[in-house]
């Protein structure tokens, strides 16, 4: 109790120094929380951008299909799989697809691209296809309707209502097949690759055109909890995976995201370490200043019988108090800033495409519990570690020498 | 009378090589229970160094200090801290008190270190404050007390732990003559009434006048031991 009382009162002996040291620790805490929030927000956008745009959080397909998007590798009898998906409670939605490379021609131009046969309603619940519509109508039961990426439409010099011819080889017999469609809508996802290469037609029309019967090339999945997609013990995966059928979560589908996640967590660690290192040096400096300022007093305390451990403990406790005050000030500030920026976003100065994902004009930091539990604990621990050396110094002072030096 | 302190062939040097100076050189003397003794000498004669050695604040290069028969020169760490806490009371020139604690808390501090139970502690603090004439001022911080009052609190704190001896290093150096005389009279009264042993290091004439015994030091050597 005496130790706590002394430490607390000592903290406020030099208010300016305590304020400045707290400011240093508080700023470090606020910066690291904001930075983590921004990184989480950016990762959320990037992961969401990749998984929700078209890829899905997981995919089911015939083994080998994704290696070259070979359209001859398709799920011939997908009904049993669809039955399993219909009964699964972890899923939010799924989208069956036919995916065939084709030549897409207008009256003015011809381009190579990828034709996606999709179920309009199921696709809308799984990907952002419906939200990506910027002009015209979304897919319906009309058999000749086609959605086209904005950049592809520009290259083919066509617009809503214009005719498009899809030319590809039939899946089973490699015979040339052609279909005439009309552009019913223009879509824009953001990433260039999607907007200049993909067209979307109704799945029934695609199955008929490419002679697939009921066959599917892939089924994109969306989970209630997107982390489920990467669980190695996911029951759904074990029910579906077979000799020729693969089930892959988004991390396996996009190993680049995994590397990016790892890289960002490392960069948070490095920036956090550097930030806290500088803060710790500031704390060490402030504590040493306070020790030198009361060297005489500490020497007298020691002379009258205060044990070295008590003196060392006092210094550590003062550092703990500093950290505690800093956290109590820093946490509400960080919370307010995070809440504000989570609502209004931080301006990025225009759209930025990063790893195939478009970050909009603003970045929205993401609040997470660990920022308000883990980071304050780090601040407290690092301050305590920073206090060890000055505490040992104070505990080891020789009364006779210090009394002489201080006078 | 029993011997409280016995200094045997104490030696303490500073510097090295050609700059080596013996601040205390082969000093031996003893102090009996209830003595009011002053170590006197000019500035730089080694009297404060001698007091530090006797109080266990510094370690001798040679010789030993026996306090109640125990050699404190060999004690280190917690052992010497605990010994000082329980057996020696200190009064220094100035800034004796912990500034963030009140007079009451400063006196209580040493008893807290000793683990004295709360009730006994509180009673003893009040008793000490009364003894040094500061009843009613216990709540004041050192900055709210005059220099003389601060030194009285230091005396009360030194006595609170019920030590065998009180060591005072130039306790009147920062006081005006009237306040200094008042403080010395108080210590002299405590010595007479309670049989407390006092050992001063000083060149203050007022202390010399009141001391029963004067130990003269010059250039680190005990020149004269004069009992009145």
Interface residues (C-beta under 8 A of the other chain):
Chain A: X2 X6 X9 X10 X13 X296 X297 X300 X301 X302 X303 X304 X305 X306 X307 X308 X309 X310 X398 X399 X400 X401 X403 X407
Chain B: X49 X52 X55 X57 X58 X77 X78 X81 X82 X83 X84 X85 X86 X88 X89 X90 X92 X93 X95 X96 X98 X99 X100 X101 X109 X110 X112 X113 X114 X157 X158 X161
